[in-house]
Amino acid sequence: MNRARIRPSLGVLVVAAVLGSAGCEASRVPPSDQPVFVGSSASSTPSVAPSVGASPTVVSSSAAAPPPSTGVPSPTAAGARVPGATPIGTRAPVVNHGPRTGNKVALTFDADMTDGMLASLRAGRVKSYANLRILDLLERDQIPATFFLTGKWVQRYPDVTRRIAGNPRFELANHTYGHAAFTGDCYDLPSQPVSELRGDVAKTFEVIKPYGGRQTRYFRFPGLCHDAAALDALAPLGVTVVDGDVVSGDPFAKAWKPLVRAVLDHVRPGSVVIMHVTEANAAMTDEALPHILAGLRERGLAPAPLSEVLAGA
């Protein structure tokens, strides 16, 4: 990846890491114009999918050795394929967006939670990392969305998680247990060894599972940082890694208008939009969202669950 492309965003990213927040996704916009799956990267820097041909293409989906049984629930339920489920034992594919046909786009909201964020809550430095105004708006206007949940956020906000799971228009996905990085270079986020990734993600699926609802096998790395070793570590879990092609830049934003421009200037059919539901660290998202939804309508684009947007990929 060209490091010069992300340099202007590093200030926000470092602040986010120091304060125990997320928001590292704000710097990466995969340039591909077609549905792209990336299977490997030799570098430990965040990987960006290259542009490929006119149809969904698998790039280097080399198989890892089938692992022994892990006790992880199968990515199928009652014989039906769970959205995002992939063959167990093969390197996790990475998708940035769906087909550039039709009019569907996916609104995704990351629900981050780190130990630093929990400490801020306990100390009263922040009021909440759960933006209920976003849920109010999505529910009122019957807007589908997909939520990438960290395990610690779910445990801190069980009632909000039940509310999300109880909405048939919402999907639940996995964003690690405590929003740590699993590569050696991820914008100064707290890091964990890649050997712990499988257990971390499996634990998060177990935390989310009892809430029911529209559960998936979609997974998003904090900071969108992943390399070949990280993707191989996910092989026993049968997941699809979802990056995204439209980043709102909502973490630590001071005004809502730039967020609207960031989304509407780049959104296209099949886009996966990255936003956050962590109120204290993304305080402008709920103000920007009505304008984003209005702009999508003006462009003839309709929000849909992530599984529907990626269905043709």
ChimeraX commands (.cxc) that place a marker at each C-alpha (Angstrom):
marker #1 position 0.00,0.00,0.00 radius 0.5
marker #1 position 1.23,3.52,-0.74 radius 0.5
marker #1 position 1.82,4.92,2.72 radius 0.5
marker #1 position 1.66,8.48,1.37 radius 0.5
marker #1 position -2.04,7.97,0.63 radius 0.5
marker #1 position -2.89,7.48,4.30 radius 0.5
marker #1 position -0.54,10.07,5.80 radius 0.5
marker #1 position -3.12,12.90,6.08 radius 0.5
marker #1 position -5.34,10.70,8.26 radius 0.5
marker #1 position -2.69,9.49,10.69 radius 0.5
marker #1 position -3.31,12.28,13.18 radius 0.5
marker #1 position -6.91,11.18,13.72 radius 0.5
marker #1 position -5.88,7.54,13.77 radius 0.5
marker #1 position -3.24,8.04,16.44 radius 0.5
marker #1 position -5.65,10.06,18.59 radius 0.5
marker #1 position -8.23,7.30,18.22 radius 0.5
marker #1 position -5.77,4.67,19.35 radius 0.5
marker #1 position -4.52,6.70,22.30 radius 0.5
marker #1 position -8.05,7.35,23.53 radius 0.5
marker #1 position -8.93,3.69,23.26 radius 0.5
marker #1 position -11.25,4.25,20.34 radius 0.5
marker #1 position -11.55,2.95,16.83 radius 0.5
marker #1 position -11.99,4.89,13.66 radius 0.5
marker #1 position -8.93,3.59,11.85 radius 0.5
marker #1 position -11.12,2.58,8.95 radius 0.5
marker #1 position -11.35,6.24,8.02 radius 0.5
marker #1 position -8.12,6.18,6.02 radius 0.5
marker #1 position -8.60,3.29,3.62 radius 0.5
marker #1 position -10.70,3.28,0.49 radius 0.5
marker #1 position -10.07,0.26,-1.74 radius 0.5
marker #1 position -9.88,1.52,-5.32 radius 0.5
marker #1 position -11.47,-1.47,-7.03 radius 0.5
marker #1 position -14.41,-1.00,-9.38 radius 0.5
marker #1 position -15.52,-4.64,-9.28 radius 0.5
marker #1 position -16.37,-7.16,-6.54 radius 0.5
marker #1 position -12.93,-8.18,-5.29 radius 0.5
marker #1 position -11.82,-10.92,-2.96 radius 0.5
marker #1 position -8.26,-10.81,-1.70 radius 0.5
marker #1 position -6.79,-13.99,-0.33 radius 0.5
marker #1 position -3.26,-13.03,0.65 radius 0.5
marker #1 position -0.74,-10.31,1.27 radius 0.5
marker #1 position 2.93,-10.75,2.02 radius 0.5
marker #1 position 3.11,-7.52,3.97 radius 0.5
marker #1 position 1.93,-6.82,7.49 radius 0.5
marker #1 position 0.54,-3.47,6.39 radius 0.5
marker #1 position -3.18,-3.03,5.76 radius 0.5
marker #1 position -4.04,-4.73,2.49 radius 0.5
marker #1 position -5.97,-3.04,-0.29 radius 0.5
marker #1 position -7.67,-5.04,-3.00 radius 0.5
marker #1 position -6.35,-4.39,-6.51 radius 0.5
marker #1 position -8.69,-3.60,-9.35 radius 0.5
marker #1 position -9.50,-6.65,-11.42 radius 0.5
marker #1 position -11.74,-7.67,-14.28 radius 0.5
marker #1 position -15.37,-7.14,-14.99 radius 0.5
marker #1 position -16.68,-9.99,-12.88 radius 0.5
marker #1 position -16.21,-11.17,-9.29 radius 0.5
marker #1 position -12.68,-12.54,-9.08 radius 0.5
marker #1 position -10.89,-14.58,-6.47 radius 0.5
marker #1 position -7.27,-13.52,-6.07 radius 0.5
marker #1 position -4.94,-16.07,-4.52 radius 0.5
marker #1 position -7.38,-18.01,-2.37 radius 0.5
marker #1 position -4.72,-20.51,-1.38 radius 0.5
marker #1 position -5.96,-23.15,1.01 radius 0.5
marker #1 position -4.63,-23.54,4.48 radius 0.5
marker #1 position -4.24,-27.00,5.94 radius 0.5
marker #1 position -7.57,-28.18,7.36 radius 0.5
marker #1 position -7.38,-27.62,11.12 radius 0.5
marker #1 position -8.53,-29.96,13.83 radius 0.5
marker #1 position -11.98,-29.44,15.26 radius 0.5
marker #1 position -12.19,-26.18,17.18 radius 0.5
marker #1 position -15.60,-26.47,18.76 radius 0.5
marker #1 position -16.67,-23.39,16.82 radius 0.5
marker #1 position -20.30,-23.56,15.65 radius 0.5
marker #1 position -20.67,-24.55,12.02 radius 0.5
marker #1 position -21.39,-21.64,9.66 radius 0.5
marker #1 position -24.69,-23.25,8.75 radius 0.5
marker #1 position -27.99,-23.32,10.56 radius 0.5
marker #1 position -30.68,-25.92,9.99 radius 0.5
marker #1 position -28.98,-26.80,6.72 radius 0.5
marker #1 position -29.16,-23.20,5.44 radius 0.5
marker #1 position -26.05,-21.26,4.55 radius 0.5
marker #1 position -25.36,-18.38,6.90 radius 0.5
marker #1 position -24.48,-15.14,5.07 radius 0.5
marker #1 position -20.73,-14.78,4.84 radius 0.5
marker #1 position -19.99,-18.45,5.53 radius 0.5
marker #1 position -17.03,-19.84,3.58 radius 0.5
marker #1 position -15.43,-23.29,3.43 radius 0.5
marker #1 position -13.73,-24.09,6.72 radius 0.5
marker #1 position -10.01,-24.63,6.34 radius 0.5
marker #1 position -9.41,-22.17,3.50 radius 0.5
marker #1 position -7.98,-18.70,3.76 radius 0.5
marker #1 position -10.65,-16.12,4.57 radius 0.5
marker #1 position -11.62,-14.11,1.47 radius 0.5
marker #1 position -11.81,-10.33,1.63 radius 0.5
marker #1 position -14.59,-8.36,-0.05 radius 0.5
marker #1 position -14.75,-4.61,-0.52 radius 0.5
marker #1 position -18.12,-4.20,-2.23 radius 0.5
marker #1 position -20.80,-5.99,-4.17 radius 0.5
marker #1 position -21.63,-5.98,-7.87 radius 0.5
marker #1 position -21.84,-2.55,-9.50 radius 0.5
marker #1 position -25.29,-3.32,-10.85 radius 0.5
marker #1 position -28.74,-2.59,-9.49 radius 0.5
marker #1 position -29.27,0.07,-6.84 radius 0.5
marker #1 position -28.42,-1.54,-3.48 radius 0.5
marker #1 position -25.84,-0.25,-1.02 radius 0.5
marker #1 position -24.93,-1.52,2.45 radius 0.5
marker #1 position -24.83,0.78,5.46 radius 0.5
marker #1 position -22.53,-0.77,8.05 radius 0.5
marker #1 position -21.95,0.51,11.58 radius 0.5
marker #1 position -18.99,-0.57,13.69 radius 0.5
marker #1 position -19.59,-0.91,17.43 radius 0.5
marker #1 position -16.09,-0.67,18.88 radius 0.5
marker #1 position -15.10,-1.19,22.48 radius 0.5
marker #1 position -11.63,-1.30,23.98 radius 0.5
marker #1 position -10.41,-1.46,27.55 radius 0.5
marker #1 position -9.60,2.24,27.28 radius 0.5
marker #1 position -13.16,3.02,26.25 radius 0.5
marker #1 position -14.52,0.97,29.13 radius 0.5
marker #1 position -12.23,2.88,31.50 radius 0.5
marker #1 position -13.57,6.17,30.15 radius 0.5
marker #1 position -17.12,5.01,30.81 radius 0.5
marker #1 position -16.30,3.92,34.37 radius 0.5
marker #1 position -14.55,7.20,35.11 radius 0.5
marker #1 position -17.44,9.23,33.73 radius 0.5
marker #1 position -15.28,10.88,31.06 radius 0.5
marker #1 position -17.81,9.90,28.41 radius 0.5
marker #1 position -21.53,9.24,28.62 radius 0.5
marker #1 position -22.07,6.52,26.05 radius 0.5
marker #1 position -20.56,4.56,23.19 radius 0.5
marker #1 position -24.00,3.52,21.93 radius 0.5
marker #1 position -25.69,6.07,19.68 radius 0.5
marker #1 position -29.38,5.34,20.12 radius 0.5
marker #1 position -30.35,8.21,17.83 radius 0.5
marker #1 position -28.94,6.20,14.93 radius 0.5
marker #1 position -31.13,3.24,15.86 radius 0.5
marker #1 position -34.16,5.51,16.30 radius 0.5
marker #1 position -33.73,6.88,12.78 radius 0.5
marker #1 position -33.09,3.53,11.13 radius 0.5
marker #1 position -36.10,2.01,12.87 radius 0.5
marker #1 position -38.41,4.93,12.14 radius 0.5
marker #1 position -37.57,4.97,8.45 radius 0.5
marker #1 position -37.32,1.17,8.21 radius 0.5
marker #1 position -33.75,1.30,6.91 radius 0.5
marker #1 position -31.74,-1.96,6.73 radius 0.5
marker #1 position -28.24,-1.93,8.20 radius 0.5
marker #1 position -25.47,-4.28,9.31 radius 0.5
marker #1 position -23.70,-3.88,12.66 radius 0.5
marker #1 position -20.14,-5.08,13.22 radius 0.5
marker #1 position -20.06,-5.72,16.96 radius 0.5
marker #1 position -17.10,-6.14,19.28 radius 0.5
marker #1 position -17.67,-8.63,22.06 radius 0.5
marker #1 position -16.91,-6.06,24.75 radius 0.5
marker #1 position -19.47,-3.65,23.29 radius 0.5
marker #1 position -22.12,-6.38,23.33 radius 0.5
marker #1 position -21.32,-7.18,26.95 radius 0.5
marker #1 position -21.45,-3.49,27.90 radius 0.5
marker #1 position -24.72,-2.86,26.02 radius 0.5
marker #1 position -26.79,-6.08,26.13 radius 0.5
marker #1 position -30.12,-4.23,25.88 radius 0.5
marker #1 position -28.99,-2.32,22.81 radius 0.5
marker #1 position -27.72,-5.55,21.28 radius 0.5
marker #1 position -31.12,-7.16,21.88 radius 0.5
marker #1 position -32.72,-4.19,20.18 radius 0.5
marker #1 position -30.48,-4.62,17.14 radius 0.5
marker #1 position -31.01,-8.37,17.01 radius 0.5
marker #1 position -34.76,-7.95,17.33 radius 0.5
marker #1 position -35.03,-5.86,14.18 radius 0.5
marker #1 position -35.52,-8.06,11.09 radius 0.5
marker #1 position -33.89,-5.40,8.92 radius 0.5
marker #1 position -30.63,-5.47,10.88 radius 0.5
marker #1 position -27.77,-7.97,10.52 radius 0.5
marker #1 position -25.14,-8.79,13.16 radius 0.5
marker #1 position -21.47,-9.27,12.28 radius 0.5
marker #1 position -18.15,-9.66,14.10 radius 0.5
marker #1 position -15.56,-6.92,14.79 radius 0.5
marker #1 position -13.26,-8.80,17.25 radius 0.5
marker #1 position -13.66,-8.99,20.98 radius 0.5
marker #1 position -11.75,-5.88,22.08 radius 0.5
marker #1 position -10.80,-3.99,18.90 radius 0.5
marker #1 position -7.12,-4.95,18.92 radius 0.5
marker #1 position -4.92,-5.15,15.83 radius 0.5
marker #1 position -3.53,-8.48,14.65 radius 0.5
marker #1 position -0.79,-7.15,12.37 radius 0.5
marker #1 position 2.46,-5.45,13.27 radius 0.5
marker #1 position 1.55,-2.12,11.68 radius 0.5
marker #1 position -1.97,-0.85,12.33 radius 0.5
marker #1 position -1.96,2.83,13.19 radius 0.5
marker #1 position -0.71,2.33,16.76 radius 0.5
marker #1 position -3.77,0.34,17.80 radius 0.5
marker #1 position -3.13,-2.00,20.73 radius 0.5
marker #1 position -1.99,-5.29,19.24 radius 0.5
marker #1 position -2.44,-8.97,19.94 radius 0.5
marker #1 position -0.44,-11.88,18.50 radius 0.5
marker #1 position -1.98,-13.34,15.37 radius 0.5
marker #1 position -1.95,-16.69,17.17 radius 0.5
marker #1 position -4.76,-15.31,19.35 radius 0.5
marker #1 position -6.93,-14.13,16.45 radius 0.5
marker #1 position -8.90,-17.33,15.95 radius 0.5
marker #1 position -9.85,-17.57,19.61 radius 0.5
marker #1 position -10.70,-13.87,19.78 radius 0.5
marker #1 position -13.07,-14.00,16.82 radius 0.5
marker #1 position -14.60,-17.31,17.90 radius 0.5
marker #1 position -15.24,-15.86,21.36 radius 0.5
marker #1 position -16.99,-12.87,19.82 radius 0.5
marker #1 position -19.27,-15.11,17.77 radius 0.5
marker #1 position -20.14,-16.95,21.00 radius 0.5
marker #1 position -20.91,-13.64,22.75 radius 0.5
marker #1 position -23.20,-12.54,19.91 radius 0.5
marker #1 position -24.89,-15.90,19.29 radius 0.5
marker #1 position -27.41,-15.91,22.19 radius 0.5
marker #1 position -29.01,-12.70,20.93 radius 0.5
marker #1 position -30.37,-14.38,17.82 radius 0.5
marker #1 position -31.60,-12.23,14.97 radius 0.5
marker #1 position -29.98,-12.14,11.54 radius 0.5
marker #1 position -26.53,-13.39,12.42 radius 0.5
marker #1 position -23.80,-13.68,9.81 radius 0.5
marker #1 position -20.25,-14.95,9.34 radius 0.5
marker #1 position -19.03,-11.53,8.23 radius 0.5
marker #1 position -15.97,-10.19,10.01 radius 0.5
marker #1 position -14.22,-6.81,9.92 radius 0.5
marker #1 position -10.68,-6.23,11.16 radius 0.5
marker #1 position -10.07,-3.16,13.34 radius 0.5
marker #1 position -8.41,-0.56,11.18 radius 0.5
marker #1 position -9.06,-2.86,8.19 radius 0.5
marker #1 position -5.56,-4.18,8.92 radius 0.5
marker #1 position -4.85,-7.72,7.76 radius 0.5
marker #1 position -2.13,-9.75,6.12 radius 0.5
marker #1 position -1.71,-13.31,4.90 radius 0.5
marker #1 position -1.08,-14.68,8.39 radius 0.5
marker #1 position -4.21,-13.03,9.76 radius 0.5
marker #1 position -6.38,-14.34,6.93 radius 0.5
marker #1 position -4.94,-17.84,7.38 radius 0.5
marker #1 position -5.66,-17.67,11.12 radius 0.5
marker #1 position -9.35,-17.21,10.30 radius 0.5
marker #1 position -9.45,-20.33,8.11 radius 0.5
marker #1 position -11.00,-22.59,10.80 radius 0.5
marker #1 position -13.91,-20.17,11.31 radius 0.5
marker #1 position -15.42,-20.06,7.82 radius 0.5
marker #1 position -15.82,-16.28,7.63 radius 0.5
marker #1 position -15.77,-13.58,4.96 radius 0.5
marker #1 position -13.70,-10.50,5.78 radius 0.5
marker #1 position -15.53,-7.30,4.84 radius 0.5
marker #1 position -13.55,-4.11,4.37 radius 0.5
marker #1 position -15.62,-1.55,2.46 radius 0.5
marker #1 position -15.24,0.97,-0.34 radius 0.5
marker #1 position -16.82,4.10,1.20 radius 0.5
marker #1 position -15.47,5.41,4.51 radius 0.5
marker #1 position -17.41,8.17,6.20 radius 0.5
marker #1 position -14.58,9.47,8.36 radius 0.5
marker #1 position -16.98,9.84,11.28 radius 0.5
marker #1 position -14.60,9.07,14.19 radius 0.5
marker #1 position -13.84,12.34,16.00 radius 0.5
marker #1 position -15.52,14.42,13.30 radius 0.5
marker #1 position -16.39,17.95,14.44 radius 0.5
marker #1 position -19.07,18.62,11.81 radius 0.5
marker #1 position -21.60,16.52,9.93 radius 0.5
marker #1 position -21.33,18.01,6.45 radius 0.5
marker #1 position -17.91,16.49,5.63 radius 0.5
marker #1 position -19.30,13.06,6.48 radius 0.5
marker #1 position -22.17,13.50,4.04 radius 0.5
marker #1 position -19.77,14.57,1.30 radius 0.5
marker #1 position -17.39,11.71,2.03 radius 0.5
marker #1 position -20.20,9.19,1.55 radius 0.5
marker #1 position -22.17,10.74,-1.30 radius 0.5
marker #1 position -19.09,11.67,-3.35 radius 0.5
marker #1 position -17.97,8.03,-3.46 radius 0.5
marker #1 position -21.03,5.81,-3.09 radius 0.5
marker #1 position -22.02,3.65,-6.06 radius 0.5
marker #1 position -24.25,0.62,-6.61 radius 0.5
marker #1 position -22.87,-2.23,-4.52 radius 0.5
marker #1 position -20.99,0.04,-2.12 radius 0.5
marker #1 position -20.28,-0.91,1.48 radius 0.5
marker #1 position -20.35,2.25,3.62 radius 0.5
marker #1 position -18.41,2.28,6.90 radius 0.5
marker #1 position -19.79,4.32,9.80 radius 0.5
marker #1 position -19.75,3.99,13.59 radius 0.5
marker #1 position -22.40,3.70,16.27 radius 0.5
marker #1 position -19.97,4.66,19.06 radius 0.5
marker #1 position -21.57,7.93,20.10 radius 0.5
marker #1 position -18.79,9.53,22.16 radius 0.5
marker #1 position -16.18,8.93,19.46 radius 0.5
marker #1 position -18.44,9.49,16.45 radius 0.5
marker #1 position -20.76,12.22,17.65 radius 0.5
marker #1 position -21.70,13.60,14.24 radius 0.5
marker #1 position -22.90,10.35,12.64 radius 0.5
marker #1 position -26.53,10.69,13.70 radius 0.5
marker #1 position -26.64,14.26,12.38 radius 0.5
marker #1 position -25.12,13.25,9.06 radius 0.5
marker #1 position -27.25,10.13,8.57 radius 0.5
marker #1 position -30.56,11.82,7.51 radius 0.5
marker #1 position -28.68,13.80,4.86 radius 0.5
marker #1 position -26.84,10.68,3.69 radius 0.5
marker #1 position -30.14,8.82,3.35 radius 0.5
marker #1 position -31.68,11.73,1.44 radius 0.5
marker #1 position -28.68,11.83,-0.89 radius 0.5
marker #1 position -28.94,8.12,-1.55 radius 0.5
marker #1 position -32.60,8.51,-2.49 radius 0.5
marker #1 position -31.74,11.36,-4.87 radius 0.5
marker #1 position -29.21,9.06,-6.56 radius 0.5
marker #1 position -31.70,6.21,-6.84 radius 0.5
marker #1 position -29.76,4.10,-4.34 radius 0.5
marker #1 position -31.45,2.01,-1.64 radius 0.5
marker #1 position -29.90,0.69,1.59 radius 0.5
marker #1 position -30.05,-3.09,1.92 radius 0.5
marker #1 position -28.62,-5.68,4.30 radius 0.5
marker #1 position -24.97,-6.47,3.61 radius 0.5
marker #1 position -25.86,-10.04,2.66 radius 0.5
marker #1 position -28.14,-8.77,-0.11 radius 0.5
marker #1 position -25.59,-6.29,-1.43 radius 0.5
marker #1 position -22.91,-8.98,-1.59 radius 0.5
marker #1 position -25.24,-11.70,-2.88 radius 0.5
marker #1 position -23.89,-11.53,-6.39 radius 0.5
marker #1 position -20.24,-11.23,-5.43 radius 0.5
marker link #1:1,2 radius 0.2
marker link #1:2,3 radius 0.2
marker link #1:3,4 radius 0.2
marker link #1:4,5 radius 0.2
marker link #1:5,6 radius 0.2
marker link #1:6,7 radius 0.2
marker link #1:7,8 radius 0.2
marker link #1:8,9 radius 0.2
marker link #1:9,10 radius 0.2
marker link #1:10,11 radius 0.2
marker link #1:11,12 radius 0.2
marker link #1:12,13 radius 0.2
marker link #1:13,14 radius 0.2
marker link #1:14,15 radius 0.2
marker link #1:15,16 radius 0.2
marker link #1:16,17 radius 0.2
marker link #1:17,18 radius 0.2
marker link #1:18,19 radius 0.2
marker link #1:19,20 radius 0.2
marker link #1:20,21 radius 0.2
marker link #1:21,22 radius 0.2
marker link #1:22,23 radius 0.2
marker link #1:23,24 radius 0.2
marker link #1:24,25 radius 0.2
marker link #1:25,26 radius 0.2
marker link #1:26,27 radius 0.2
marker link #1:27,28 radius 0.2
marker link #1:28,29 radius 0.2
marker link #1:29,30 radius 0.2
marker link #1:30,31 radius 0.2
marker link #1:31,32 radius 0.2
marker link #1:32,33 radius 0.2
marker link #1:33,34 radius 0.2
marker link #1:34,35 radius 0.2
marker link #1:35,36 radius 0.2
marker link #1:36,37 radius 0.2
marker link #1:37,38 radius 0.2
marker link #1:38,39 radius 0.2
marker link #1:39,40 radius 0.2
marker link #1:40,41 radius 0.2
marker link #1:41,42 radius 0.2
marker link #1:42,43 radius 0.2
marker link #1:43,44 radius 0.2
marker link #1:44,45 radius 0.2
marker link #1:45,46 radius 0.2
marker link #1:46,47 radius 0.2
marker link #1:47,48 radius 0.2
marker link #1:48,49 radius 0.2
marker link #1:49,50 radius 0.2
marker link #1:50,51 radius 0.2
marker link #1:51,52 radius 0.2
marker link #1:52,53 radius 0.2
marker link #1:53,54 radius 0.2
marker link #1:54,55 radius 0.2
marker link #1:55,56 radius 0.2
marker link #1:56,57 radius 0.2
marker link #1:57,58 radius 0.2
marker link #1:58,59 radius 0.2
marker link #1:59,60 radius 0.2
marker link #1:60,61 radius 0.2
marker link #1:61,62 radius 0.2
marker link #1:62,63 radius 0.2
marker link #1:63,64 radius 0.2
marker link #1:64,65 radius 0.2
marker link #1:65,66 radius 0.2
marker link #1:66,67 radius 0.2
marker link #1:67,68 radius 0.2
marker link #1:68,69 radius 0.2
marker link #1:69,70 radius 0.2
marker link #1:70,71 radius 0.2
marker link #1:71,72 radius 0.2
marker link #1:72,73 radius 0.2
marker link #1:73,74 radius 0.2
marker link #1:74,75 radius 0.2
marker link #1:75,76 radius 0.2
marker link #1:76,77 radius 0.2
marker link #1:77,78 radius 0.2
marker link #1:78,79 radius 0.2
marker link #1:79,80 radius 0.2
marker link #1:80,81 radius 0.2
marker link #1:81,82 radius 0.2
marker link #1:82,83 radius 0.2
marker link #1:83,84 radius 0.2
marker link #1:84,85 radius 0.2
marker link #1:85,86 radius 0.2
marker link #1:86,87 radius 0.2
marker link #1:87,88 radius 0.2
marker link #1:88,89 radius 0.2
marker link #1:89,90 radius 0.2
marker link #1:90,91 radius 0.2
marker link #1:91,92 radius 0.2
marker link #1:92,93 radius 0.2
marker link #1:93,94 radius 0.2
marker link #1:94,95 radius 0.2
marker link #1:95,96 radius 0.2
marker link #1:96,97 radius 0.2
marker link #1:97,98 radius 0.2
marker link #1:98,99 radius 0.2
marker link #1:99,100 radius 0.2
marker link #1:100,101 radius 0.2
marker link #1:101,102 radius 0.2
marker link #1:102,103 radius 0.2
marker link #1:103,104 radius 0.2
marker link #1:104,105 radius 0.2
marker link #1:105,106 radius 0.2
marker link #1:106,107 radius 0.2
marker link #1:107,108 radius 0.2
marker link #1:108,109 radius 0.2
marker link #1:109,110 radius 0.2
marker link #1:110,111 radius 0.2
marker link #1:111,112 radius 0.2
marker link #1:112,113 radius 0.2
marker link #1:113,114 radius 0.2
marker link #1:114,115 radius 0.2
marker link #1:115,116 radius 0.2
marker link #1:116,117 radius 0.2
marker link #1:117,118 radius 0.2
marker link #1:118,119 radius 0.2
marker link #1:119,120 radius 0.2
marker link #1:120,121 radius 0.2
marker link #1:121,122 radius 0.2
marker link #1:122,123 radius 0.2
marker link #1:123,124 radius 0.2
marker link #1:124,125 radius 0.2
marker link #1:125,126 radius 0.2
marker link #1:126,127 radius 0.2
marker link #1:127,128 radius 0.2
marker link #1:128,129 radius 0.2
marker link #1:129,130 radius 0.2
marker link #1:130,131 radius 0.2
marker link #1:131,132 radius 0.2
marker link #1:132,133 radius 0.2
marker link #1:133,134 radius 0.2
marker link #1:134,135 radius 0.2
marker link #1:135,136 radius 0.2
marker link #1:136,137 radius 0.2
marker link #1:137,138 radius 0.2
marker link #1:138,139 radius 0.2
marker link #1:139,140 radius 0.2
marker link #1:140,141 radius 0.2
marker link #1:141,142 radius 0.2
marker link #1:142,143 radius 0.2
marker link #1:143,144 radius 0.2
marker link #1:144,145 radius 0.2
marker link #1:145,146 radius 0.2
marker link #1:146,147 radius 0.2
marker link #1:147,148 radius 0.2
marker link #1:148,149 radius 0.2
marker link #1:149,150 radius 0.2
marker link #1:150,151 radius 0.2
marker link #1:151,152 radius 0.2
marker link #1:152,153 radius 0.2
marker link #1:153,154 radius 0.2
marker link #1:154,155 radius 0.2
marker link #1:155,156 radius 0.2
marker link #1:156,157 radius 0.2
marker link #1:157,158 radius 0.2
marker link #1:158,159 radius 0.2
marker link #1:159,160 radius 0.2
marker link #1:160,161 radius 0.2
marker link #1:161,162 radius 0.2
marker link #1:162,163 radius 0.2
marker link #1:163,164 radius 0.2
marker link #1:164,165 radius 0.2
marker link #1:165,166 radius 0.2
marker link #1:166,167 radius 0.2
marker link #1:167,168 radius 0.2
marker link #1:168,169 radius 0.2
marker link #1:169,170 radius 0.2
marker link #1:170,171 radius 0.2
marker link #1:171,172 radius 0.2
marker link #1:172,173 radius 0.2
marker link #1:173,174 radius 0.2
marker link #1:174,175 radius 0.2
marker link #1:175,176 radius 0.2
marker link #1:176,177 radius 0.2
marker link #1:177,178 radius 0.2
marker link #1:178,179 radius 0.2
marker link #1:179,180 radius 0.2
marker link #1:180,181 radius 0.2
marker link #1:181,182 radius 0.2
marker link #1:182,183 radius 0.2
marker link #1:183,184 radius 0.2
marker link #1:184,185 radius 0.2
marker link #1:185,186 radius 0.2
marker link #1:186,187 radius 0.2
marker link #1:187,188 radius 0.2
marker link #1:188,189 radius 0.2
marker link #1:189,190 radius 0.2
marker link #1:190,191 radius 0.2
marker link #1:191,192 radius 0.2
marker link #1:192,193 radius 0.2
marker link #1:193,194 radius 0.2
marker link #1:194,195 radius 0.2
marker link #1:195,196 radius 0.2
marker link #1:196,197 radius 0.2
marker link #1:197,198 radius 0.2
marker link #1:198,199 radius 0.2
marker link #1:199,200 radius 0.2
marker link #1:200,201 radius 0.2
marker link #1:201,202 radius 0.2
marker link #1:202,203 radius 0.2
marker link #1:203,204 radius 0.2
marker link #1:204,205 radius 0.2
marker link #1:205,206 radius 0.2
marker link #1:206,207 radius 0.2
marker link #1:207,208 radius 0.2
marker link #1:208,209 radius 0.2
marker link #1:209,210 radius 0.2
marker link #1:210,211 radius 0.2
marker link #1:211,212 radius 0.2
marker link #1:212,213 radius 0.2
marker link #1:213,214 radius 0.2
marker link #1:214,215 radius 0.2
marker link #1:215,216 radius 0.2
marker link #1:216,217 radius 0.2
marker link #1:217,218 radius 0.2
marker link #1:218,219 radius 0.2
marker link #1:219,220 radius 0.2
marker link #1:220,221 radius 0.2
marker link #1:221,222 radius 0.2
marker link #1:222,223 radius 0.2
marker link #1:223,224 radius 0.2
marker link #1:224,225 radius 0.2
marker link #1:225,226 radius 0.2
marker link #1:226,227 radius 0.2
marker link #1:227,228 radius 0.2
marker link #1:228,229 radius 0.2
marker link #1:229,230 radius 0.2
marker link #1:230,231 radius 0.2
marker link #1:231,232 radius 0.2
marker link #1:232,233 radius 0.2
marker link #1:233,234 radius 0.2
marker link #1:234,235 radius 0.2
marker link #1:235,236 radius 0.2
marker link #1:236,237 radius 0.2
marker link #1:237,238 radius 0.2
marker link #1:238,239 radius 0.2
marker link #1:239,240 radius 0.2
marker link #1:240,241 radius 0.2
marker link #1:241,242 radius 0.2
marker link #1:242,243 radius 0.2
marker link #1:243,244 radius 0.2
marker link #1:244,245 radius 0.2
marker link #1:245,246 radius 0.2
marker link #1:246,247 radius 0.2
marker link #1:247,248 radius 0.2
marker link #1:248,249 radius 0.2
marker link #1:249,250 radius 0.2
marker link #1:250,251 radius 0.2
marker link #1:251,252 radius 0.2
marker link #1:252,253 radius 0.2
marker link #1:253,254 radius 0.2
marker link #1:254,255 radius 0.2
marker link #1:255,256 radius 0.2
marker link #1:256,257 radius 0.2
marker link #1:257,258 radius 0.2
marker link #1:258,259 radius 0.2
marker link #1:259,260 radius 0.2
marker link #1:260,261 radius 0.2
marker link #1:261,262 radius 0.2
marker link #1:262,263 radius 0.2
marker link #1:263,264 radius 0.2
marker link #1:264,265 radius 0.2
marker link #1:265,266 radius 0.2
marker link #1:266,267 radius 0.2
marker link #1:267,268 radius 0.2
marker link #1:268,269 radius 0.2
marker link #1:269,270 radius 0.2
marker link #1:270,271 radius 0.2
marker link #1:271,272 radius 0.2
marker link #1:272,273 radius 0.2
marker link #1:273,274 radius 0.2
marker link #1:274,275 radius 0.2
marker link #1:275,276 radius 0.2
marker link #1:276,277 radius 0.2
marker link #1:277,278 radius 0.2
marker link #1:278,279 radius 0.2
marker link #1:279,280 radius 0.2
marker link #1:280,281 radius 0.2
marker link #1:281,282 radius 0.2
marker link #1:282,283 radius 0.2
marker link #1:283,284 radius 0.2
marker link #1:284,285 radius 0.2
marker link #1:285,286 radius 0.2
marker link #1:286,287 radius 0.2
marker link #1:287,288 radius 0.2
marker link #1:288,289 radius 0.2
marker link #1:289,290 radius 0.2
marker link #1:290,291 radius 0.2
marker link #1:291,292 radius 0.2
marker link #1:292,293 radius 0.2
marker link #1:293,294 radius 0.2
marker link #1:294,295 radius 0.2
marker link #1:295,296 radius 0.2
marker link #1:296,297 radius 0.2
marker link #1:297,298 radius 0.2
marker link #1:298,299 radius 0.2
marker link #1:299,300 radius 0.2
marker link #1:300,301 radius 0.2
marker link #1:301,302 radius 0.2
marker link #1:302,303 radius 0.2
marker link #1:303,304 radius 0.2
marker link #1:304,305 radius 0.2
marker link #1:305,306 radius 0.2
marker link #1:306,307 radius 0.2
marker link #1:307,308 radius 0.2
marker link #1:308,309 radius 0.2
marker link #1:309,310 radius 0.2
marker link #1:310,311 radius 0.2
marker link #1:311,312 radius 0.2
marker link #1:312,313 radius 0.2
view
